[in-house]
């Protein structure tokens, strides 16, 4: 089943859960105190950091990849990007286990989720 590429509040009436959303807007607004300028700054920072970390992980050994995935996991949690946080944690664990196949699959999944999030963030920034 394909996960949605939506930005939804946590109390979505149609039953879509935050775990399937790219961004949990209720969490993001709570973390930025409803300040749209701060939200913009945080989202732009996340976009830049995520792109930098993905690029760094492409060339990293497993230990460095796990460390970068850990950083991305924390940043994703900060903005309510729960799926990215979950996939980053899976990569962190796979890289620590030294399983190249699991690490490659987790990195591919993380790259895909970050790309989805960056598109969703761009839409959110254009709308605000």
DSSP file (Angstrom, degrees, kcal/mol; ACC not computed):
  #  RESIDUE AA STRUCTURE BP1 BP2  ACC     N-H-->O    O-->H-N    N-H-->O    O-->H-N    TCO  KAPPA ALPHA  PHI   PSI    X-CA   Y-CA   Z-CA
    1    1 A X              0   0    0      0, 0.0     2,-0.3     0, 0.0     0, 0.0   0.000 360.0 360.0 360.0 131.3    0.0    0.0    0.0
    2    2 A X        -     0   0    0      1,-0.1     2,-0.2     0, 0.0     0, 0.0  -0.624 360.0-125.3 -83.3 134.5    1.4    3.4   -1.0
    3    3 A X        -     0   0    0     -2,-0.3    18,-0.1     1,-0.1    17,-0.1  -0.486  31.4-106.3 -77.2 149.5    1.6    6.0    1.7
    4    4 A X        -     0   0    0     16,-0.3    -1,-0.1    -2,-0.2     0, 0.0  -0.262  10.1-141.6 -74.2 161.9    0.0    9.4    1.0
    5    5 A X        +     0   0    0     16,-0.1     2,-0.3    17,-0.1    16,-0.1  -0.413  59.5 128.1-115.5  51.9    1.9   12.5    0.1
    6    6 A X        -     0   0    0     14,-0.5    16,-3.4     2,-0.0    17,-0.9  -0.681  58.2-137.5-110.0 160.1   -0.5   14.7    2.1
    7    7 A X  E     +a   23   0A   0     -2,-0.3     2,-0.3    15,-0.2    17,-0.1  -0.974  41.8 163.5-112.8 113.3   -0.1   17.3    4.8
    8    8 A X  E     -a   24   0A   0     15,-1.3    17,-1.2    -2,-0.6    18,-0.3  -0.936  39.0-113.2-133.1 152.5   -2.8   16.7    7.3
    9    9 A X    >   -     0   0    0     -2,-0.3     3,-0.9    15,-0.2    15,-0.0  -0.390  36.9-111.2 -73.4 163.9   -3.6   17.7   10.9
   10   10 A X  T 3  S+     0   0    0      1,-0.3     8,-0.3    -2,-0.1    -1,-0.1   0.734 114.3  58.1 -69.7 -20.6   -3.6   14.9   13.4
   11   11 A X  T 3  S+     0   0    0      6,-0.1    -1,-0.3     7,-0.0     6,-0.1  -0.115  73.6 164.6-101.9  37.1   -7.4   15.0   13.9
   12   12 A X    X   -     0   0    0     -3,-0.9     3,-1.0     4,-0.3     6,-0.0  -0.328  31.9-147.8 -58.6 127.4   -8.2   14.3   10.2
   13   13 A X  T 3  S+     0   0    0      1,-0.2    -1,-0.1     2,-0.1    -2,-0.0   0.762  89.6  66.7 -72.2 -26.9  -11.9   13.4   10.0
   14   14 A X  T 3  S-     0   0    0      1,-0.1    -1,-0.2     2,-0.1     3,-0.1   0.425 115.3-106.7 -80.3   4.7  -11.5   11.0    7.0
   15   15 A X    <   +     0   0    0     -3,-1.0     2,-0.3     1,-0.3    -2,-0.1   0.393  70.0 145.3  91.3  -4.4   -9.5    8.6    9.1
   16   16 A X        -     0   0    0      1,-0.1    -4,-0.3     2,-0.0    -1,-0.3  -0.522  42.0-139.7 -68.5 130.9   -6.1    9.3    7.6
   17   17 A X    >>  -     0   0    0     -2,-0.3     3,-1.8    -3,-0.1     4,-0.5  -0.577  17.2-116.4 -94.2 155.8   -3.5    9.0   10.3
   18   18 A X  G >4 S+     0   0    0      1,-0.3     3,-1.0    -8,-0.3    65,-0.3   0.793 112.7  68.2 -59.0 -27.4   -0.5   11.2   10.9
   19   19 A X  G 34 S+     0   0    0      1,-0.3    -1,-0.3    63,-0.1    -3,-0.0   0.760 102.7  45.9 -64.1 -22.8    1.7    8.2   10.2
   20   20 A X  G <4 S+     0   0    0     -3,-1.8   -14,-0.5   -17,-0.1   -16,-0.3   0.528  99.1  88.9 -95.1  -7.5    0.6    8.3    6.6
   21   21 A X  S << S-     0   0    0     -3,-1.0    62,-0.6    -4,-0.5   -14,-0.2  -0.564  73.3-137.9 -89.2 153.1    1.0   12.1    6.3
   22   22 A X  S    S+     0   0    0    -16,-3.4     2,-0.4     1,-0.3    62,-0.3   0.922  91.7  18.6 -72.9 -44.7    4.2   13.8    5.1
   23   23 A X  E     -a    7   0A   0    -17,-0.9   -15,-1.3    58,-0.1     2,-1.0  -0.987  67.5-139.9-130.1 138.0    3.8   16.5    7.8
   24   24 A X  E  >  -a    8   0A   0     56,-1.4     4,-2.5    -2,-0.4   -15,-0.2  -0.833  21.3-170.9 -92.0  99.2    1.8   16.7   10.9
   25   25 A X  H  > S+     0   0    0    -17,-1.2     4,-3.1    -2,-1.0     5,-0.3   0.847  81.1  57.5 -66.4 -35.4    0.6   20.3   10.7
   26   26 A X  H  > S+     0   0    0    -18,-0.3     4,-2.0     2,-0.2    -1,-0.2   0.940 111.3  43.5 -60.2 -45.4   -0.8   20.4   14.2
   27   27 A X  H  > S+     0   0    0      2,-0.2     4,-2.7     1,-0.2    -2,-0.2   0.928 113.9  50.9 -63.9 -45.5    2.6   19.4   15.6
   28   28 A X  H  X S+     0   0    0     -4,-2.5     4,-1.7    51,-0.3     6,-0.2   0.919 111.3  47.4 -59.7 -45.2    4.4   21.8   13.3
   29   29 A X  H  <>S+     0   0    0     -4,-3.1     5,-2.3     1,-0.2     6,-0.3   0.878 112.1  50.6 -65.8 -36.5    2.2   24.7   14.3
   30   30 A X  H ><5S+     0   0    0     -4,-2.0     3,-0.9    -5,-0.3    -2,-0.2   0.916 111.2  48.4 -65.5 -41.9    2.6   23.8   18.0
   31   31 A X  H 3<5S+     0   0    0     -4,-2.7    -2,-0.2     1,-0.2    -1,-0.2   0.784 117.3  41.4 -70.3 -26.2    6.4   23.7   17.6
   32   32 A X  T ><5S-     0   0    0     -4,-1.7     3,-2.3    -5,-0.2    -1,-0.2   0.254 108.8-121.8-104.7  11.9    6.4   27.1   15.8
   33   33 A X  T < 5 -     0   0    0     -3,-0.9    -3,-0.2     1,-0.3    -4,-0.1   0.764  65.0 -66.5  56.7  28.6    3.8   28.7   18.1
   34   34 A X  T 3 <S+     0   0    0     -5,-2.3     2,-0.8     1,-0.2    -1,-0.3   0.576  96.8 143.4  71.6   8.6    1.6   29.4   15.2
   35   35 A X    <>  -     0   0    0     -3,-2.3     4,-2.6    -6,-0.3    -1,-0.2  -0.734  37.9-161.8 -85.5 110.6    4.2   31.8   13.8
   36   36 A X  H  > S+     0   0    0     -2,-0.8     4,-2.4     1,-0.2    -1,-0.2   0.830  89.4  53.7 -65.6 -32.4    4.1   31.5   10.0
   37   37 A X  H  > S+     0   0    0      2,-0.2     4,-2.3     1,-0.2    -1,-0.2   0.920 111.3  45.2 -67.3 -42.0    7.5   33.2    9.6
   38   38 A X  H  > S+     0   0    0     -6,-0.2     4,-2.8     2,-0.2    -2,-0.2   0.905 111.7  52.9 -66.6 -40.8    9.1   30.8   12.1
   39   39 A X  H  X S+     0   0    0     -4,-2.6     4,-2.8    -7,-0.2     5,-0.2   0.933 109.4  49.1 -58.5 -46.1    7.3   27.8   10.4
   40   40 A X  H  X S+     0   0    0     -4,-2.4     4,-2.7     1,-0.2     5,-0.2   0.933 112.3  48.2 -58.2 -46.9    8.8   29.0    7.0
   41   41 A X  H  X S+     0   0    0     -4,-2.3     4,-2.3     1,-0.2    -2,-0.2   0.915 112.9  47.4 -62.2 -43.9   12.3   29.2    8.5
   42   42 A X  H  X S+     0   0    0     -4,-2.8     4,-2.5     2,-0.2    -1,-0.2   0.912 113.5  47.6 -64.9 -43.7   12.0   25.8   10.2
   43   43 A X  H  X S+     0   0    0     -4,-2.8     4,-2.5     2,-0.2    -2,-0.2   0.904 112.4  48.8 -66.0 -41.2   10.8   24.1    7.0
   44   44 A X  H  X S+     0   0    0     -4,-2.7     4,-2.2    -5,-0.2    -1,-0.2   0.902 111.9  49.7 -64.2 -40.1   13.4   25.8    4.8
   45   45 A X  H  X S+     0   0    0     -4,-2.3     4,-2.8    -5,-0.2     5,-0.2   0.918 110.4  50.2 -63.8 -43.5   16.1   24.7    7.3
   46   46 A X  H  X S+     0   0    0     -4,-2.5     4,-3.1     1,-0.2     5,-0.3   0.926 109.2  52.0 -61.0 -44.3   14.8   21.1    7.3
   47   47 A X  H  X S+     0   0    0     -4,-2.5     4,-2.2     2,-0.2    -2,-0.2   0.939 113.3  43.3 -56.9 -49.2   14.8   21.0    3.5
   48   48 A X  H  X S+     0   0    0     -4,-2.2     4,-2.3     1,-0.2    -1,-0.2   0.929 116.3  47.2 -63.8 -45.4   18.4   22.2    3.3
   49   49 A X  H  X S+     0   0    0     -4,-2.8     4,-2.9     2,-0.2     5,-0.2   0.915 111.4  50.5 -64.4 -43.3   19.5   19.9    6.1
   50   50 A X  H  X S+     0   0    0     -4,-3.1     4,-2.6    -5,-0.2     5,-0.2   0.924 111.6  47.9 -61.9 -44.5   17.7   16.8    4.7
   51   51 A X  H  X S+     0   0    0     -4,-2.2     4,-2.2    -5,-0.3    -1,-0.2   0.915 113.6  48.0 -62.3 -42.5   19.3   17.4    1.2
   52   52 A X  H  X S+     0   0    0     -4,-2.3     4,-2.4     2,-0.2    -2,-0.2   0.918 113.1  47.4 -64.4 -43.9   22.7   17.8    2.8
   53   53 A X  H  X S+     0   0    0     -4,-2.9     4,-2.6     2,-0.2    -2,-0.2   0.899 111.0  50.5 -67.9 -40.4   22.4   14.7    5.0
   54   54 A X  H  X S+     0   0    0     -4,-2.6     4,-1.4    -5,-0.2    -1,-0.2   0.935 112.6  47.7 -61.0 -44.8   21.1   12.5    2.1
   55   55 A X  H  X S+     0   0    0     -4,-2.2     4,-0.6    -5,-0.2    -2,-0.2   0.910 112.4  49.2 -61.9 -42.5   24.0   13.7    0.0
   56   56 A X  H >< S+     0   0    0     -4,-2.4     3,-1.0     1,-0.2     4,-0.4   0.894 108.0  54.3 -63.6 -40.4   26.5   13.0    2.8
   57   57 A X  H >< S+     0   0    0     -4,-2.6     3,-0.9     1,-0.2    -1,-0.2   0.801  94.9  68.4 -66.8 -28.2   25.0    9.5    3.4
   58   58 A X  H 3< S+     0   0    0     -4,-1.4    -1,-0.2     1,-0.2    -2,-0.2   0.831 112.9  30.6 -58.1 -31.7   25.5    8.6   -0.3
   59   59 A X  T << S+     0   0    0     -3,-1.0    -1,-0.2    -4,-0.6    -2,-0.2   0.326 100.6 111.9-108.7   5.1   29.3    8.6    0.3
   60   60 A X    <   -     0   0    0     -3,-0.9     2,-0.1    -4,-0.4    -3,-0.0  -0.451  64.9-123.5 -89.2 152.5   29.4    7.6    4.0
   61   61 A X     >  -     0   0    0     -2,-0.1     4,-2.7     1,-0.1     5,-0.2  -0.419  46.6 -93.1 -76.1 167.1   30.6    4.4    5.7
   62   62 A X  H  > S+     0   0    0      1,-0.2     4,-2.5     2,-0.2     5,-0.2   0.856 125.1  51.4 -55.1 -39.9   28.0    2.6    7.8
   63   63 A X  H  > S+     0   0    0      2,-0.2     4,-1.8     1,-0.2    -1,-0.2   0.931 113.9  43.0 -65.0 -44.7   28.9    4.3   11.0
   64   64 A X  H  > S+     0   0    0      2,-0.2     4,-2.4     1,-0.2    -2,-0.2   0.867 112.7  54.1 -68.6 -35.7   28.7    7.8    9.5
   65   65 A X  H  X S+     0   0    0     -4,-2.7     4,-2.5     2,-0.2    -2,-0.2   0.923 108.1  49.5 -63.1 -43.8   25.5    6.9    7.7
   66   66 A X  H  X S+     0   0    0     -4,-2.5     4,-2.0    -5,-0.2    -2,-0.2   0.897 110.9  50.2 -61.8 -40.4   23.9    5.8   11.0
   67   67 A X  H  X S+     0   0    0     -4,-1.8     4,-1.9     2,-0.2    -2,-0.2   0.916 111.9  46.7 -65.6 -43.3   25.0    9.1   12.6
   68   68 A X  H  X S+     0   0    0     -4,-2.4     4,-2.4     1,-0.2    -2,-0.2   0.887 111.0  52.2 -66.0 -38.7   23.5   11.2    9.8
   69   69 A X  H  X S+     0   0    0     -4,-2.5     4,-2.4     1,-0.2    -1,-0.2   0.879 107.5  53.5 -63.9 -37.2   20.3    9.1    9.9
   70   70 A X  H  X S+     0   0    0     -4,-2.0     4,-1.9     2,-0.2    -2,-0.2   0.916 109.2  47.7 -63.2 -44.0   20.1    9.8   13.6
   71   71 A X  H  X S+     0   0    0     -4,-1.9     4,-2.2     1,-0.2    -2,-0.2   0.929 112.8  48.4 -62.4 -46.0   20.4   13.6   13.0
   72   72 A X  H  X S+     0   0    0     -4,-2.4     4,-2.7     1,-0.2     5,-0.2   0.879 107.2  56.7 -63.6 -38.1   17.7   13.5   10.3
   73   73 A X  H  X S+     0   0    0     -4,-2.4     4,-2.1     1,-0.2    -1,-0.2   0.925 108.9  46.1 -58.6 -46.1   15.4   11.4   12.5
   74   74 A X  H  X S+     0   0    0     -4,-1.9     4,-1.6     2,-0.2    -2,-0.2   0.902 113.2  48.6 -65.3 -41.8   15.5   14.1   15.2
   75   75 A X  H  X S+     0   0    0     -4,-2.2     4,-1.1     1,-0.2    -2,-0.2   0.900 110.3  51.8 -64.9 -40.8   15.0   16.9   12.7
   76   76 A X  H >X>S+     0   0    0     -4,-2.7     5,-3.0     1,-0.2     4,-0.8   0.902 107.8  51.7 -63.9 -41.2   12.0   15.1   11.2
   77   77 A X  H ><5S+     0   0    0     -4,-2.1     3,-0.6     1,-0.2    -1,-0.2   0.868 103.3  60.7 -62.3 -35.3   10.4   14.6   14.6
   78   78 A X  H 3<5S+     0   0    0     -4,-1.6    -1,-0.2     1,-0.2    -2,-0.2   0.818 112.8  35.2 -62.8 -31.9   10.8   18.3   15.2
   79   79 A X  H <<5S-     0   0    0     -4,-1.1   -55,-0.3    -3,-0.5   -51,-0.3   0.430 117.9-104.8-103.1   0.7    8.6   19.2   12.3
   80   80 A X  T <<5S+     0   0    0     -4,-0.8   -56,-1.4    -3,-0.6     2,-1.3   0.783  70.1 144.8  82.7  27.2    6.2   16.3   12.5
   81   81 A X     >< +     0   0    0     -5,-3.0     4,-2.2   -58,-0.2    -1,-0.2  -0.610  17.8 166.8 -94.2  72.4    7.6   14.3    9.6
   82   82 A X  H  >  +     0   0    0     -2,-1.3     4,-2.5     1,-0.2    -1,-0.2   0.834  67.8  54.2 -63.1 -37.3    6.9   11.0   11.4
   83   83 A X  H  > S+     0   0    0    -62,-0.6     4,-2.6   -65,-0.3    -1,-0.2   0.924 109.6  47.9 -65.4 -42.6    7.4    8.8    8.4
   84   84 A X  H  > S+     0   0    0    -62,-0.3     4,-3.0     1,-0.2     5,-0.2   0.925 111.2  51.5 -61.9 -43.1   10.8   10.2    7.7
   85   85 A X  H  X S+     0   0    0     -4,-2.2     4,-2.0     1,-0.2    -2,-0.2   0.915 111.8  47.1 -59.6 -42.7   11.7    9.8   11.4
   86   86 A X  H  X S+     0   0    0     -4,-2.5     4,-1.8     2,-0.2    -2,-0.2   0.917 115.3  44.2 -65.7 -44.1   10.6    6.1   11.2
   87   87 A X  H  X S+     0   0    0     -4,-2.6     4,-2.2     2,-0.2    -2,-0.2   0.871 111.8  53.4 -70.9 -36.7   12.5    5.4    8.0
   88   88 A X  H  X S+     0   0    0     -4,-3.0     4,-2.6    -5,-0.2    -1,-0.2   0.889 108.1  51.2 -63.6 -38.4   15.6    7.2    9.2
   89   89 A X  H  X S+     0   0    0     -4,-2.0     4,-2.3    -5,-0.2    -2,-0.2   0.896 107.8  52.2 -65.2 -39.1   15.5    5.1   12.4
   90   90 A X  H  X S+     0   0    0     -4,-1.8     4,-2.5     2,-0.2    -2,-0.2   0.905 111.3  47.2 -62.5 -40.6   15.3    2.0   10.2
   91   91 A X  H  X S+     0   0    0     -4,-2.2     4,-3.1    15,-0.2     5,-0.3   0.916 109.1  54.2 -66.0 -42.7   18.3    3.2    8.3
   92   92 A X  H  X S+     0   0    0     -4,-2.6     4,-1.7     1,-0.2    -2,-0.2   0.920 113.3  42.6 -56.7 -45.0   20.2    4.0   11.5
   93   93 A X  H  X S+     0   0    0     -4,-2.3     4,-1.4     2,-0.2    -1,-0.2   0.899 114.4  50.1 -70.0 -41.3   19.6    0.4   12.8
   94   94 A X  H  X>S+     0   0    0     -4,-2.5     5,-1.1     1,-0.2     4,-0.6   0.923 111.1  48.7 -64.0 -43.9   20.4   -1.2    9.4
   95   95 A X  H ><5S+     0   0    0     -4,-3.1     3,-0.8     1,-0.2    -1,-0.2   0.879 110.4  51.6 -64.6 -36.6   23.6    0.7    9.1
   96   96 A X  H 3<5S+     0   0    0     -4,-1.7    -1,-0.2    -5,-0.3    -2,-0.2   0.784 105.4  56.3 -69.6 -25.8   24.6   -0.2   12.6
   97   97 A X  H 3<5S-     0   0    0     -4,-1.4    -1,-0.2    -3,-0.3    -2,-0.2   0.601 103.9-131.5 -81.3 -10.9   24.0   -3.9   11.8
   98   98 A X  T <<5 +     0   0    0     -3,-0.8     2,-0.9    -4,-0.6    -3,-0.2   0.653  56.5 145.2  67.4  17.8   26.4   -3.8    8.9
   99   99 A X     >< -     0   0    0     -5,-1.1     4,-2.6     1,-0.2    -1,-0.2  -0.780  33.2-165.9 -85.6 107.2   23.9   -5.5    6.6
  100  100 A X  H  > S+     0   0    0     -2,-0.9     4,-2.8     1,-0.2     5,-0.2   0.887  85.8  51.3 -62.7 -40.3   24.6   -3.9    3.3
  101  101 A X  H  > S+     0   0    0      2,-0.2     4,-2.2     1,-0.2    -1,-0.2   0.934 113.6  43.5 -63.6 -46.6   21.4   -5.1    1.7
  102  102 A X  H  > S+     0   0    0      2,-0.2     4,-2.4     1,-0.2    -2,-0.2   0.886 114.5  51.2 -66.0 -38.8   19.2   -3.8    4.5
  103  103 A X  H  X S+     0   0    0     -4,-2.6     4,-2.6    -9,-0.3    -2,-0.2   0.928 110.3  48.2 -64.6 -45.6   21.2   -0.5    4.6
  104  104 A X  H  X S+     0   0    0     -4,-2.8     4,-2.3     2,-0.2    -2,-0.2   0.913 113.3  47.6 -61.6 -43.1   20.8    0.0    0.9
  105  105 A X  H  X S+     0   0    0     -4,-2.2     4,-2.2     2,-0.2    -1,-0.2   0.909 113.6  47.3 -65.5 -42.0   17.0   -0.7    1.0
  106  106 A X  H  X S+     0   0    0     -4,-2.4     4,-2.5     2,-0.2   -15,-0.2   0.883 111.7  50.7 -67.4 -38.3   16.5    1.6    4.0
  107  107 A X  H  X S+     0   0    0     -4,-2.6     4,-2.7     2,-0.2    -2,-0.2   0.912 109.9  50.0 -65.6 -41.6   18.6    4.4    2.3
  108  108 A X  H  X S+     0   0    0     -4,-2.3     4,-2.0     2,-0.2    -2,-0.2   0.919 112.0  48.1 -61.7 -43.3   16.5    4.1   -0.8
  109  109 A X  H  X S+     0   0    0     -4,-2.2     4,-2.3     2,-0.2    -2,-0.2   0.903 112.5  48.9 -63.8 -41.6   13.3    4.3    1.2
  110  110 A X  H  X S+     0   0    0     -4,-2.5     4,-2.6     2,-0.2     5,-0.2   0.916 109.0  52.3 -65.7 -42.9   14.6    7.3    3.1
  111  111 A X  H  X S+     0   0    0     -4,-2.7     4,-2.0     1,-0.2    -1,-0.2   0.908 110.9  48.5 -58.8 -42.4   15.6    9.1   -0.1
  112  112 A X  H  X S+     0   0    0     -4,-2.0     4,-2.1     2,-0.2    -2,-0.2   0.924 112.4  47.3 -63.9 -45.7   12.1    8.6   -1.4
  113  113 A X  H  X S+     0   0    0     -4,-2.3     4,-2.4     1,-0.2    -2,-0.2   0.868 111.0  51.3 -67.3 -36.7   10.4    9.9    1.7
  114  114 A X  H  X S+     0   0    0     -4,-2.6     4,-2.6     2,-0.2    -1,-0.2   0.907 108.9  51.4 -66.1 -40.6   12.7   12.9    1.9
  115  115 A X  H  X S+     0   0    0     -4,-2.0     4,-1.8    -5,-0.2    -2,-0.2   0.914 110.7  48.6 -61.8 -42.3   11.8   13.7   -1.8
  116  116 A X  H  X S+     0   0    0     -4,-2.1     4,-2.3     1,-0.2    -2,-0.2   0.921 112.2  48.9 -61.7 -44.3    8.1   13.5   -1.0
  117  117 A X  H  X S+     0   0    0     -4,-2.4     4,-3.0     1,-0.2     5,-0.2   0.898 107.4  54.1 -64.4 -40.8    8.5   15.7    2.1
  118  118 A X  H  X S+     0   0    0     -4,-2.6     4,-2.2     1,-0.2    -1,-0.2   0.883 109.8  48.2 -62.9 -36.9   10.5   18.3    0.1
  119  119 A X  H  X S+     0   0    0     -4,-1.8     4,-2.2     2,-0.2    -2,-0.2   0.925 113.1  47.6 -66.3 -44.5    7.6   18.5   -2.4
  120  120 A X  H  X S+     0   0    0     -4,-2.3     4,-2.4     1,-0.2    -2,-0.2   0.900 112.0  50.1 -63.6 -40.8    5.0   18.8    0.3
  121  121 A X  H  X S+     0   0    0     -4,-3.0     4,-2.9     2,-0.2     5,-0.2   0.913 108.3  52.6 -64.5 -42.8    7.1   21.5    2.0
  122  122 A X  H  X S+     0   0    0     -4,-2.2     4,-2.2    -5,-0.2    -1,-0.2   0.909 110.3  48.4 -59.9 -41.5    7.5   23.4   -1.2
  123  123 A X  H  X S+     0   0    0     -4,-2.2     4,-1.9     2,-0.2    -1,-0.2   0.920 112.1  49.0 -63.0 -43.4    3.7   23.3   -1.6
  124  124 A X  H  X S+     0   0    0     -4,-2.4     4,-1.3     1,-0.2    -2,-0.2   0.913 111.1  49.5 -63.4 -42.5    3.2   24.5    2.0
  125  125 A X  H  < S+     0   0    0     -4,-2.9    -1,-0.2     1,-0.2    -2,-0.2   0.879 110.7  49.9 -67.1 -37.0    5.6   27.3    1.5
  126  126 A X  H  < S+     0   0    0     -4,-2.2    -1,-0.2    -5,-0.2    -2,-0.2   0.860 109.7  52.1 -66.6 -34.0    4.0   28.5   -1.7
  127  127 A X  H  <        0   0    0     -4,-1.9    -1,-0.2     1,-0.2    -2,-0.2   0.757 360.0 360.0 -74.4 -24.9    0.6   28.4    0.0
  128  128 A X     <        0   0    0     -4,-1.3    -1,-0.2    -5,-0.1    -2,-0.2   0.436 360.0 360.0-101.9 360.0    1.7   30.6    3.0
